[in-house]
Amino acid sequence: MMMGFGLIGILLLFGFFYFLMERNAPNFSSRYRHDGNLPTGEHEQSALDILKQRYARGEITREEYQNIKQDLG
């Protein structure tokens, strides 16, 4: 069925797929750390940290802050 395709054709096919993968996802191989977890970036913020920042910026009222904080647990 793949007569004449041979080893060179298979290598070219794999190379083509590798090219497409790298082009569509340039950081494909570095998306995961060696331990298999997703990278955390510079600093992973907790929901409480984000809530505190929103309150400090005046985006939410004290009542909203307290209600959300209570919901977070």
mmCIF file as gemmi writes it, N, C-alpha and C atoms, coordinates in Angstrom:
data_model
loop_
_atom_site.group_PDB
_atom_site.id
_atom_site.type_symbol
_atom_site.label_atom_id
_atom_site.label_alt_id
_atom_site.label_comp_id
_atom_site.label_asym_id
_atom_site.label_entity_id
_atom_site.label_seq_id
_atom_site.pdbx_PDB_ins_code
_atom_site.Cartn_x
_atom_site.Cartn_y
_atom_site.Cartn_z
_atom_site.occupancy
_atom_site.B_iso_or_equiv
_atom_site.pdbx_formal_charge
_atom_site.auth_seq_id
_atom_site.auth_asym_id
_atom_site.pdbx_PDB_model_num
ATOM 1 N N . MET Axp A 1 ? 0.807 -1.188 0 1 0 ? 1 A 1
ATOM 2 C CA . MET Axp A 1 ? 0 0 0 1 0 ? 1 A 1
ATOM 3 C C . MET Axp A 1 ? 0.855 1.259 0 1 0 ? 1 A 1
ATOM 4 N N . MET Axp A 2 ? 1.946 1.239 0.79 1 0 ? 2 A 1
ATOM 5 C CA . MET Axp A 2 ? 2.821 2.399 0.817 1 0 ? 2 A 1
ATOM 6 C C . MET Axp A 2 ? 4.056 2.103 -0.015 1 0 ? 2 A 1
ATOM 7 N N . MET Axp A 3 ? 3.844 1.524 -1.139 1 0 ? 3 A 1
ATOM 8 C CA . MET Axp A 3 ? 4.943 1.148 -2 1 0 ? 3 A 1
ATOM 9 C C . MET Axp A 3 ? 5.682 2.368 -2.504 1 0 ? 3 A 1
ATOM 10 N N . GLY Axp A 4 ? 6.979 2.347 -2.37 1 0 ? 4 A 1
ATOM 11 C CA . GLY Axp A 4 ? 7.767 3.464 -2.839 1 0 ? 4 A 1
ATOM 12 C C . GLY Axp A 4 ? 7.861 4.597 -1.83 1 0 ? 4 A 1
ATOM 13 N N . PHE Axp A 5 ? 7.113 4.533 -0.765 1 0 ? 5 A 1
ATOM 14 C CA . PHE Axp A 5 ? 7.131 5.582 0.251 1 0 ? 5 A 1
ATOM 15 C C . PHE Axp A 5 ? 8.427 5.488 1.049 1 0 ? 5 A 1
ATOM 16 N N . GLY Axp A 6 ? 8.726 4.33 1.547 1 0 ? 6 A 1
ATOM 17 C CA . GLY Axp A 6 ? 9.989 4.038 2.183 1 0 ? 6 A 1
ATOM 18 C C . GLY Axp A 6 ? 10.273 4.822 3.446 1 0 ? 6 A 1
ATOM 19 N N . LEU Axp A 7 ? 11.457 4.624 3.938 1 0 ? 7 A 1
ATOM 20 C CA . LEU Axp A 7 ? 11.894 5.239 5.186 1 0 ? 7 A 1
ATOM 21 C C . LEU Axp A 7 ? 11.992 6.755 5.065 1 0 ? 7 A 1
ATOM 22 N N . ILE Axp A 8 ? 12.486 7.234 3.952 1 0 ? 8 A 1
ATOM 23 C CA . ILE Axp A 8 ? 12.618 8.689 3.765 1 0 ? 8 A 1
ATOM 24 C C . ILE Axp A 8 ? 11.244 9.353 3.763 1 0 ? 8 A 1
ATOM 25 N N . GLY Axp A 9 ? 10.284 8.74 3.135 1 0 ? 9 A 1
ATOM 26 C CA . GLY Axp A 9 ? 8.925 9.283 3.112 1 0 ? 9 A 1
ATOM 27 C C . GLY Axp A 9 ? 8.315 9.333 4.502 1 0 ? 9 A 1
ATOM 28 N N . ILE Axp A 10 ? 8.542 8.286 5.285 1 0 ? 10 A 1
ATOM 29 C CA . ILE Axp A 10 ? 8.016 8.255 6.65 1 0 ? 10 A 1
ATOM 30 C C . ILE Axp A 10 ? 8.672 9.35 7.488 1 0 ? 10 A 1
ATOM 31 N N . LEU Axp A 11 ? 9.988 9.506 7.345 1 0 ? 11 A 1
ATOM 32 C CA . LEU Axp A 11 ? 10.683 10.564 8.083 1 0 ? 11 A 1
ATOM 33 C C . LEU Axp A 11 ? 10.187 11.945 7.67 1 0 ? 11 A 1
ATOM 34 N N . LEU Axp A 12 ? 9.953 12.137 6.393 1 0 ? 12 A 1
ATOM 35 C CA . LEU Axp A 12 ? 9.41 13.417 5.925 1 0 ? 12 A 1
ATOM 36 C C . LEU Axp A 12 ? 8.011 13.668 6.49 1 0 ? 12 A 1
ATOM 37 N N . LEU Axp A 13 ? 7.21 12.613 6.561 1 0 ? 13 A 1
ATOM 38 C CA . LEU Axp A 13 ? 5.865 12.739 7.105 1 0 ? 13 A 1
ATOM 39 C C . LEU Axp A 13 ? 5.918 13.13 8.582 1 0 ? 13 A 1
ATOM 40 N N . PHE Axp A 14 ? 6.774 12.454 9.36 1 0 ? 14 A 1
ATOM 41 C CA . PHE Axp A 14 ? 6.922 12.818 10.767 1 0 ? 14 A 1
ATOM 42 C C . PHE Axp A 14 ? 7.471 14.233 10.914 1 0 ? 14 A 1
ATOM 43 N N . GLY Axp A 15 ? 8.392 14.609 10.068 1 0 ? 15 A 1
ATOM 44 C CA . GLY Axp A 15 ? 8.935 15.965 10.101 1 0 ? 15 A 1
ATOM 45 C C . GLY Axp A 15 ? 7.863 17 9.815 1 0 ? 15 A 1
ATOM 46 N N . PHE Axp A 16 ? 6.994 16.703 8.881 1 0 ? 16 A 1
ATOM 47 C CA . PHE Axp A 16 ? 5.899 17.61 8.542 1 0 ? 16 A 1
ATOM 48 C C . PHE Axp A 16 ? 4.965 17.793 9.735 1 0 ? 16 A 1
ATOM 49 N N . PHE Axp A 17 ? 4.596 16.683 10.385 1 0 ? 17 A 1
ATOM 50 C CA . PHE Axp A 17 ? 3.722 16.778 11.553 1 0 ? 17 A 1
ATOM 51 C C . PHE Axp A 17 ? 4.401 17.516 12.702 1 0 ? 17 A 1
ATOM 52 N N . TYR Axp A 18 ? 5.68 17.299 12.882 1 0 ? 18 A 1
ATOM 53 C CA . TYR Axp A 18 ? 6.431 18.006 13.922 1 0 ? 18 A 1
ATOM 54 C C . TYR Axp A 18 ? 6.433 19.508 13.625 1 0 ? 18 A 1
ATOM 55 N N . PHE Axp A 19 ? 6.636 19.872 12.367 1 0 ? 19 A 1
ATOM 56 C CA . PHE Axp A 19 ? 6.617 21.278 11.955 1 0 ? 19 A 1
ATOM 57 C C . PHE Axp A 19 ? 5.267 21.907 12.264 1 0 ? 19 A 1
ATOM 58 N N . LEU Axp A 20 ? 4.187 21.21 11.931 1 0 ? 20 A 1
ATOM 59 C CA . LEU Axp A 20 ? 2.853 21.742 12.208 1 0 ? 20 A 1
ATOM 60 C C . LEU Axp A 20 ? 2.616 21.911 13.704 1 0 ? 20 A 1
ATOM 61 N N . MET Axp A 21 ? 3.067 20.944 14.49 1 0 ? 21 A 1
ATOM 62 C CA . MET Axp A 21 ? 2.891 21.002 15.935 1 0 ? 21 A 1
ATOM 63 C C . MET Axp A 21 ? 3.658 22.195 16.512 1 0 ? 21 A 1
ATOM 64 N N . GLU Axp A 22 ? 4.891 22.396 16.098 1 0 ? 22 A 1
ATOM 65 C CA . GLU Axp A 22 ? 5.698 23.515 16.595 1 0 ? 22 A 1
ATOM 66 C C . GLU Axp A 22 ? 5.144 24.857 16.137 1 0 ? 22 A 1
ATOM 67 N N . ARG Axp A 23 ? 4.611 24.886 14.951 1 0 ? 23 A 1
ATOM 68 C CA . ARG Axp A 23 ? 4.075 26.141 14.425 1 0 ? 23 A 1
ATOM 69 C C . ARG Axp A 23 ? 2.81 26.553 15.18 1 0 ? 23 A 1
ATOM 70 N N . ASN Axp A 24 ? 1.968 25.576 15.51 1 0 ? 24 A 1
ATOM 71 C CA . ASN Axp A 24 ? 0.712 25.882 16.189 1 0 ? 24 A 1
ATOM 72 C C . ASN Axp A 24 ? 0.868 26.003 17.695 1 0 ? 24 A 1
ATOM 73 N N . ALA Axp A 25 ? 1.877 25.401 18.252 1 0 ? 25 A 1
ATOM 74 C CA . ALA Axp A 25 ? 2.113 25.468 19.69 1 0 ? 25 A 1
ATOM 75 C C . ALA Axp A 25 ? 3.613 25.578 19.923 1 0 ? 25 A 1
ATOM 76 N N . PRO Axp A 26 ? 4.19 26.788 19.8 1 0 ? 26 A 1
ATOM 77 C CA . PRO Axp A 26 ? 5.639 26.949 19.875 1 0 ? 26 A 1
ATOM 78 C C . PRO Axp A 26 ? 6.246 26.464 21.186 1 0 ? 26 A 1
ATOM 79 N N . ASN Axp A 27 ? 5.498 26.522 22.271 1 0 ? 27 A 1
ATOM 80 C CA . ASN Axp A 27 ? 6.03 26.094 23.559 1 0 ? 27 A 1
ATOM 81 C C . ASN Axp A 27 ? 5.502 24.728 23.956 1 0 ? 27 A 1
ATOM 82 N N . PHE Axp A 28 ? 5.19 23.911 22.975 1 0 ? 28 A 1
ATOM 83 C CA . PHE Axp A 28 ? 4.568 22.615 23.238 1 0 ? 28 A 1
ATOM 84 C C . PHE Axp A 28 ? 5.379 21.774 24.205 1 0 ? 28 A 1
ATOM 85 N N . SER Axp A 29 ? 6.678 21.701 24 1 0 ? 29 A 1
ATOM 86 C CA . SER Axp A 29 ? 7.503 20.843 24.837 1 0 ? 29 A 1
ATOM 87 C C . SER Axp A 29 ? 7.796 21.463 26.197 1 0 ? 29 A 1
ATOM 88 N N . SER Axp A 30 ? 7.644 22.771 26.343 1 0 ? 30 A 1
ATOM 89 C CA . SER Axp A 30 ? 7.953 23.412 27.622 1 0 ? 30 A 1
ATOM 90 C C . SER Axp A 30 ? 6.704 23.786 28.408 1 0 ? 30 A 1
ATOM 91 N N . ARG Axp A 31 ? 5.541 23.291 27.994 1 0 ? 31 A 1
ATOM 92 C CA . ARG Axp A 31 ? 4.314 23.611 28.713 1 0 ? 31 A 1
ATOM 93 C C . ARG Axp A 31 ? 4.254 22.93 30.069 1 0 ? 31 A 1
ATOM 94 N N . TYR Axp A 32 ? 4.929 21.817 30.195 1 0 ? 32 A 1
ATOM 95 C CA . TYR Axp A 32 ? 4.884 21.067 31.436 1 0 ? 32 A 1
ATOM 96 C C . TYR Axp A 32 ? 6.259 21.023 32.066 1 0 ? 32 A 1
ATOM 97 N N . ARG Axp A 33 ? 6.273 21.134 33.379 1 0 ? 33 A 1
ATOM 98 C CA . ARG Axp A 33 ? 7.535 21.004 34.074 1 0 ? 33 A 1
ATOM 99 C C . ARG Axp A 33 ? 7.91 19.533 34.105 1 0 ? 33 A 1
ATOM 100 N N . HIS Axp A 34 ? 9.119 19.252 34.548 1 0 ? 34 A 1
ATOM 101 C CA . HIS Axp A 34 ? 9.596 17.877 34.556 1 0 ? 34 A 1
ATOM 102 C C . HIS Axp A 34 ? 8.815 16.998 35.515 1 0 ? 34 A 1
ATOM 103 N N . ASP Axp A 35 ? 8.156 17.589 36.5 1 0 ? 35 A 1
ATOM 104 C CA . ASP Axp A 35 ? 7.374 16.776 37.427 1 0 ? 35 A 1
ATOM 105 C C . ASP Axp A 35 ? 5.966 16.512 36.909 1 0 ? 35 A 1
ATOM 106 N N . GLY Axp A 36 ? 5.653 17.023 35.719 1 0 ? 36 A 1
ATOM 107 C CA . GLY Axp A 36 ? 4.375 16.734 35.079 1 0 ? 36 A 1
ATOM 108 C C . GLY Axp A 36 ? 3.27 17.717 35.391 1 0 ? 36 A 1
ATOM 109 N N . ASN Axp A 37 ? 3.534 18.679 36.25 1 0 ? 37 A 1
ATOM 110 C CA . ASN Axp A 37 ? 2.52 19.671 36.59 1 0 ? 37 A 1
ATOM 111 C C . ASN Axp A 37 ? 2.626 20.873 35.68 1 0 ? 37 A 1
ATOM 112 N N . LEU Axp A 38 ? 1.53 21.611 35.594 1 0 ? 38 A 1
ATOM 113 C CA . LEU Axp A 38 ? 1.557 22.834 34.805 1 0 ? 38 A 1
ATOM 114 C C . LEU Axp A 38 ? 2.451 23.86 35.484 1 0 ? 38 A 1
ATOM 115 N N . PRO Axp A 39 ? 3.129 24.708 34.709 1 0 ? 39 A 1
ATOM 116 C CA . PRO Axp A 39 ? 3.957 25.749 35.322 1 0 ? 39 A 1
ATOM 117 C C . PRO Axp A 39 ? 3.082 26.741 36.074 1 0 ? 39 A 1
ATOM 118 N N . THR Axp A 40 ? 3.601 27.269 37.151 1 0 ? 40 A 1
ATOM 119 C CA . THR Axp A 40 ? 2.814 28.187 37.97 1 0 ? 40 A 1
ATOM 120 C C . THR Axp A 40 ? 2.993 29.639 37.549 1 0 ? 40 A 1
ATOM 121 N N . GLY Axp A 41 ? 3.937 29.917 36.705 1 0 ? 41 A 1
ATOM 122 C CA . GLY Axp A 41 ? 4.177 31.297 36.315 1 0 ? 41 A 1
ATOM 123 C C . GLY Axp A 41 ? 4.974 32.003 37.387 1 0 ? 41 A 1
ATOM 124 N N . GLU Axp A 42 ? 4.912 33.326 37.38 1 0 ? 42 A 1
ATOM 125 C CA . GLU Axp A 42 ? 5.682 34.096 38.353 1 0 ? 42 A 1
ATOM 126 C C . GLU Axp A 42 ? 5.155 33.877 39.77 1 0 ? 42 A 1
ATOM 127 N N . HIS Axp A 43 ? 3.84 33.996 39.941 1 0 ? 43 A 1
ATOM 128 C CA . HIS Axp A 43 ? 3.254 33.837 41.268 1 0 ? 43 A 1
ATOM 129 C C . HIS Axp A 43 ? 1.808 33.412 41.082 1 0 ? 43 A 1
ATOM 130 N N . GLU Axp A 44 ? 1.479 32.3 41.656 1 0 ? 44 A 1
ATOM 131 C CA . GLU Axp A 44 ? 0.1 31.834 41.583 1 0 ? 44 A 1
ATOM 132 C C . GLU Axp A 44 ? -0.673 32.428 42.741 1 0 ? 44 A 1
ATOM 133 N N . GLN Axp A 45 ? -1.712 33.185 42.431 1 0 ? 45 A 1
ATOM 134 C CA . GLN Axp A 45 ? -2.474 33.866 43.466 1 0 ? 45 A 1
ATOM 135 C C . GLN Axp A 45 ? -3.646 33.004 43.918 1 0 ? 45 A 1
ATOM 136 N N . SER Axp A 46 ? -3.935 33.076 45.191 1 0 ? 46 A 1
ATOM 137 C CA . SER Axp A 46 ? -5.105 32.389 45.716 1 0 ? 46 A 1
ATOM 138 C C . SER Axp A 46 ? -6.323 33.284 45.497 1 0 ? 46 A 1
ATOM 139 N N . ALA Axp A 47 ? -7.488 32.694 45.653 1 0 ? 47 A 1
ATOM 140 C CA . ALA Axp A 47 ? -8.722 33.464 45.518 1 0 ? 47 A 1
ATOM 141 C C . ALA Axp A 47 ? -8.783 34.574 46.564 1 0 ? 47 A 1
ATOM 142 N N . LEU Axp A 48 ? -8.266 34.291 47.745 1 0 ? 48 A 1
ATOM 143 C CA . LEU Axp A 48 ? -8.272 35.297 48.807 1 0 ? 48 A 1
ATOM 144 C C . LEU Axp A 48 ? -7.355 36.474 48.47 1 0 ? 48 A 1
ATOM 145 N N . ASP Axp A 49 ? -6.202 36.189 47.855 1 0 ? 49 A 1
ATOM 146 C CA . ASP Axp A 49 ? -5.299 37.264 47.422 1 0 ? 49 A 1
ATOM 147 C C . ASP Axp A 49 ? -5.976 38.162 46.391 1 0 ? 49 A 1
ATOM 148 N N . ILE Axp A 50 ? -6.66 37.549 45.456 1 0 ? 50 A 1
ATOM 149 C CA . ILE Axp A 50 ? -7.351 38.319 44.416 1 0 ? 50 A 1
ATOM 150 C C . ILE Axp A 50 ? -8.467 39.153 45.04 1 0 ? 50 A 1
ATOM 151 N N . LEU Axp A 51 ? -9.186 38.55 45.987 1 0 ? 51 A 1
ATOM 152 C CA . LEU Axp A 51 ? -10.254 39.27 46.674 1 0 ? 51 A 1
ATOM 153 C C . LEU Axp A 51 ? -9.703 40.491 47.407 1 0 ? 51 A 1
ATOM 154 N N . LYS Axp A 52 ? -8.594 40.316 48.102 1 0 ? 52 A 1
ATOM 155 C CA . LYS Axp A 52 ? -7.97 41.433 48.827 1 0 ? 52 A 1
ATOM 156 C C . LYS Axp A 52 ? -7.555 42.542 47.869 1 0 ? 52 A 1
ATOM 157 N N . GLN Axp A 53 ? -7.017 42.172 46.724 1 0 ? 53 A 1
ATOM 158 C CA . GLN Axp A 53 ? -6.605 43.178 45.736 1 0 ? 53 A 1
ATOM 159 C C . GLN Axp A 53 ? -7.81 43.939 45.195 1 0 ? 53 A 1
ATOM 160 N N . ARG Axp A 54 ? -8.885 43.226 44.917 1 0 ? 54 A 1
ATOM 161 C CA . ARG Axp A 54 ? -10.093 43.894 44.409 1 0 ? 54 A 1
ATOM 162 C C . ARG Axp A 54 ? -10.651 44.869 45.443 1 0 ? 54 A 1
ATOM 163 N N . TYR Axp A 55 ? -10.621 44.472 46.705 1 0 ? 55 A 1
ATOM 164 C CA . TYR Axp A 55 ? -11.097 45.36 47.77 1 0 ? 55 A 1
ATOM 165 C C . TYR Axp A 55 ? -10.191 46.578 47.904 1 0 ? 55 A 1
ATOM 166 N N . ALA Axp A 56 ? -8.894 46.356 47.826 1 0 ? 56 A 1
ATOM 167 C CA . ALA Axp A 56 ? -7.932 47.454 47.937 1 0 ? 56 A 1
ATOM 168 C C . ALA Axp A 56 ? -8.071 48.447 46.787 1 0 ? 56 A 1
ATOM 169 N N . ARG Axp A 57 ? -8.419 47.972 45.622 1 0 ? 57 A 1
ATOM 170 C CA . ARG Axp A 57 ? -8.607 48.865 44.461 1 0 ? 57 A 1
ATOM 171 C C . ARG Axp A 57 ? -9.961 49.55 44.47 1 0 ? 57 A 1
ATOM 172 N N . GLY Axp A 58 ? -10.834 49.149 45.393 1 0 ? 58 A 1
ATOM 173 C CA . GLY Axp A 58 ? -12.146 49.772 45.479 1 0 ? 58 A 1
ATOM 174 C C . GLY Axp A 58 ? -13.155 49.193 44.505 1 0 ? 58 A 1
ATOM 175 N N . GLU Axp A 59 ? -12.869 48.015 43.967 1 0 ? 59 A 1
ATOM 176 C CA . GLU Axp A 59 ? -13.786 47.388 43.012 1 0 ? 59 A 1
ATOM 177 C C . GLU Axp A 59 ? -15.012 46.804 43.706 1 0 ? 59 A 1
ATOM 178 N N . ILE Axp A 60 ? -14.873 46.448 44.981 1 0 ? 60 A 1
ATOM 179 C CA . ILE Axp A 60 ? -15.986 45.879 45.732 1 0 ? 60 A 1
ATOM 180 C C . ILE Axp A 60 ? -16.086 46.598 47.081 1 0 ? 60 A 1
ATOM 181 N N . THR Axp A 61 ? -17.283 46.561 47.644 1 0 ? 61 A 1
ATOM 182 C CA . THR Axp A 61 ? -17.507 47.208 48.939 1 0 ? 61 A 1
ATOM 183 C C . THR Axp A 61 ? -17.051 46.289 50.07 1 0 ? 61 A 1
ATOM 184 N N . ARG Axp A 62 ? -17.038 46.856 51.275 1 0 ? 62 A 1
ATOM 185 C CA . ARG Axp A 62 ? -16.646 46.072 52.454 1 0 ? 62 A 1
ATOM 186 C C . ARG Axp A 62 ? -17.61 44.903 52.673 1 0 ? 62 A 1
ATOM 187 N N . GLU Axp A 63 ? -18.898 45.163 52.48 1 0 ? 63 A 1
ATOM 188 C CA . GLU Axp A 63 ? -19.896 44.101 52.642 1 0 ? 63 A 1
ATOM 189 C C . GLU Axp A 63 ? -19.67 42.979 51.635 1 0 ? 63 A 1
ATOM 190 N N . GLU Axp A 64 ? -19.424 43.345 50.378 1 0 ? 64 A 1
ATOM 191 C CA . GLU Axp A 64 ? -19.148 42.33 49.353 1 0 ? 64 A 1
ATOM 192 C C . GLU Axp A 64 ? -17.893 41.541 49.695 1 0 ? 64 A 1
ATOM 193 N N . TYR Axp A 65 ? -16.873 42.266 50.162 1 0 ? 65 A 1
ATOM 194 C CA . TYR Axp A 65 ? -15.623 41.626 50.548 1 0 ? 65 A 1
ATOM 195 C C . TYR Axp A 65 ? -15.86 40.585 51.638 1 0 ? 65 A 1
ATOM 196 N N . GLN Axp A 66 ? -16.597 40.976 52.674 1 0 ? 66 A 1
ATOM 197 C CA . GLN Axp A 66 ? -16.846 40.071 53.793 1 0 ? 66 A 1
ATOM 198 C C . GLN Axp A 66 ? -17.692 38.873 53.377 1 0 ? 66 A 1
ATOM 199 N N . ASN Axp A 67 ? -18.692 39.104 52.524 1 0 ? 67 A 1
ATOM 200 C CA . ASN Axp A 67 ? -19.54 38.003 52.052 1 0 ? 67 A 1
ATOM 201 C C . ASN Axp A 67 ? -18.738 37.006 51.215 1 0 ? 67 A 1
ATOM 202 N N . ILE Axp A 68 ? -17.921 37.52 50.319 1 0 ? 68 A 1
ATOM 203 C CA . ILE Axp A 68 ? -17.13 36.636 49.46 1 0 ? 68 A 1
ATOM 204 C C . ILE Axp A 68 ? -16.093 35.9 50.289 1 0 ? 68 A 1
ATOM 205 N N . LYS Axp A 69 ? -15.472 36.601 51.226 1 0 ? 69 A 1
ATOM 206 C CA . LYS Axp A 69 ? -14.461 35.974 52.087 1 0 ? 69 A 1
ATOM 207 C C . LYS Axp A 69 ? -15.082 34.836 52.878 1 0 ? 69 A 1
ATOM 208 N N . GLN Axp A 70 ? -16.293 35.041 53.364 1 0 ? 70 A 1
ATOM 209 C CA . GLN Axp A 70 ? -16.998 34 54.109 1 0 ? 70 A 1
ATOM 210 C C . GLN Axp A 70 ? -17.319 32.812 53.198 1 0 ? 70 A 1
ATOM 211 N N . ASP Axp A 71 ? -17.71 33.092 51.959 1 0 ? 71 A 1
ATOM 212 C CA . ASP Axp A 71 ? -17.996 32.015 50.999 1 0 ? 71 A 1
ATOM 213 C C . ASP Axp A 71 ? -16.748 31.196 50.687 1 0 ? 71 A 1
ATOM 214 N N . LEU Axp A 72 ? -15.599 31.872 50.635 1 0 ? 72 A 1
ATOM 215 C CA . LEU Axp A 72 ? -14.348 31.176 50.311 1 0 ? 72 A 1
ATOM 216 C C . LEU Axp A 72 ? -13.906 30.271 51.448 1 0 ? 72 A 1
ATOM 217 N N . GLY Axp A 73 ? -14.363 30.574 52.618 1 0 ? 73 A 1
ATOM 218 C CA . GLY Axp A 73 ? -14.152 29.653 53.676 1 0 ? 73 A 1
ATOM 219 C C . GLY Axp A 73 ? -13.217 29.829 54.725 1 0 ? 73 A 1
